[in-house]
Amino acid sequence: MNMMAWFASLVVLGAVYVAALAFRLVRHLAVCFRGPKDIRRCYGTWATITGPTSGIGWSLAVELARSGLNLVLVGQDPAKLRDISQTICRAAPTVKTQDSSLGLSLLATAHSDEAMRRLRQTVEALDVGVLVNNAGVLEPCAVFLHEAGAEEWVDMRVNLLALTEVTAAVIPGMVDRGRGAVVNLGSASSEAIPSLPLYTMYAATKRYVARFSKSLHC
């Protein structure tokens, strides 16, 4: 009898597990096969993106614009911000852009207070429904922790503070409107790779991004 009860429990547990996997598979397939989502209707008419002047950030900014979202572009080089604004205007002529020059490596210092105040004023006046935290710093590259001086790690604060402060500036409007999406760019160095001794600080900051994102989602 005890064996039968034990076997029945295992059968029920296995059935629940298979049902959970099947539900996840069906949900994934539904996302894959449904039509494109109207981002503006789901989230809002504006997106804010950090680090949009090169690489992944540049591509994301252009794709968001092609999806019809107006963009608040946050970076520390005004000339490069103007360049990406012009690129977006050519790719999506009806899209509006606003440049917000912010020295991301100076966040949490007195030098960033005025720039952060301007950014908060900008996003408070707009229907910002999407935030993409793309800005990040990788250097110094391929060195052990003790091989670089402390001053060389200072710019790595961008990976932590830009993510945190810009999110804190943008998310109140999303909460008030009851809609919004925050996209944080992480790294396999914090999830898939057990350790990365030549990129210790980078992997550690990206682990923060992962935990921050999961906690924000909950």
N, C-alpha and C positions, 0 to 999 in steps of 0.2 A: 504493500500500500504506500509506504513511504517512497519507494522507488518510483511508483506510478505518479505520485504527487510531484516528485522531483523532476521526472521526465515531462510532465504537463507544464510545469513552470518554465522549463527550458524551451518548450515549444511556444508558449505564449511570449516569452522574452524574444525569441528569434523572430516571431511574427511581427512584433512591435518594431524590432530593428529593421526588418525588411520593409515594413510599411513606411517607416521614417525615410529610408533610402529612396523608396519609390516616390514619395512626396517631393523630396528634394530634386529628383530627376525630372519629374513632371513640371515642377516650378521652373527649373532651368530651361527646359524645352519651351515652355510657354514664353519665357523672356526672349529666347532665340528666334521664335517664329512669329511673334506678334509684330505689328507694324511699328515704324519709328515713332518715338514719343515726342509729343509737342512740349519741348523743354520750357518754353515761355509760359505755357498754361500750367504746367505742373509745378514750376518753381518760382518764376518771376522773369522780368524782362531784362535784368542786368546780371552780369557775372563779374566777380573780382578775381584776378589771377596775379600771383606774385611770381617774379622772375620770368616775365614773358618775352624777354628780348633775345633769347637764343635757345637752341636745342629743343627739348621736350616742351618747355614753356611756350616757345614761339609757335610750335605746331598746334598745341592745345588752344592757344589764343585764336589762331586762324580758324580752327575747326569750330570753336564756340561761336565765333562771328558768323560762320557759314550756317550755323544752326539758328541764326537770328537773334542771338543774345548781344546786347550792348555790353561794352566791357570797361571796367575800371582796371587800368594797367598799373601795377605796383612794382617799381624797381628803383635802382639807385643811380642810373645814368640817364639824365633827361634826353640826351641826344638819341640814345638807343630806344627810349620810349617813343620818341617822335617817329623813328624809323618803323617800329612795329605798328604804330597807329596808321601810318601811311600805307603799309602793306595791307592792313585790315580794310582800310577804305577802298583799296583796289579790289580785294577779294570779295567784300560784301559792302557795296556802296551805301546801303540804307542803314548800316549799323553805326551807332554812335560810340565814341570812345572818350574816356577821361584819363589823363595821365596823372599818377600820384607818385612824385619823386620821394623816395624814402630810403635812407641809408640803412639797409637791413642789418648790416654788421654793427650798427651803433644802437640797436634797440636796447632798451632797459638802461640807457644812459640819458643824461640831461640833453644831449644833442638830438635825441629822437622825439622829445616830448611834443614840440610844435608840429612836426611832420605827422605824428600819430593823431594829434588833435584834428589836423586837416583831413586826414583819411577818415576818421570817425564822422566828421561833418559831411564828407562826400557821400559815404554809404548810407548815412541816416536819411539823406534826401532822395535816395533812389530805391527802387524795388529790386534789391540785390537778392536773388534767389539761389545763386550758385557761387561758392567760394572754392577756388583751386589753389591750395598751398603747394606751389611747385618749387619755390626758391630754396636752394640748398648749396652747401659748400663741401667739396671733397678734399681739398688740399689742407695740409701736406699729404702727398700721395706716397704710398708704399714705404712707410718708415715705421719702425717700432716706436712705442710711446716715448721711451727715454732718449731717442735719437733726435727729437725735436724739442726746442725750447717752449716754455709755456706761452710765450707771446705768439708763437706760430699757430696755436690752437684757438686764438681769440675769435677769429672770423667764423669758426665752427659754431658759434652761438646762433648763427642764422638758422641752422637746422632745428634749434629748439625755440628760440624767442620769436622769430618771424612767424612760425607756425602758431604759436600760442597767442601772441599779441594781436595779430591780424584776425585770427578767429574770434578772439574776445571782442574785437571792434565790430565785426560783421554779424555775428550770430544773434545779438539782441533783436535786430530787425526781423530775422527769420522766425524767432520765437513769437514775436508780436503778430506776425502775419500767419503763423501756423503752417509754414511750408519753407522748404529750403534744402539744399544739399551741400555738404562739405566734403571735398575730395582732397585727401592728403597723399602726396607721393612718397612712398616708402622705399625700401630696398631689400633685395634678397639677402643682403649681408646681416639683417637683423632677424630673419625668419628661417631661411632655407639652409644657411651655413652655420654650423655649430660655433665656430670662432673665426675671427679674422684679425690675427695679430698685427698685420702690417697696416690695418685700417681701424685700429682699436677705437679711437674717438668717433670716427664716422659711423661705425657699426653701432656704437653705444647711443649716439644721438638718433639714429634711425630706429633703434629699439624704442626710444621714447615716442617717436612718431607713431609706431604701431600701438603702443599702450594708450597713448593719448586718443587715437582714433577709435579704438574699441571702447574706451570709457565714455567718450563723447557720444558714440552711437547708442550706448545703453541708457 
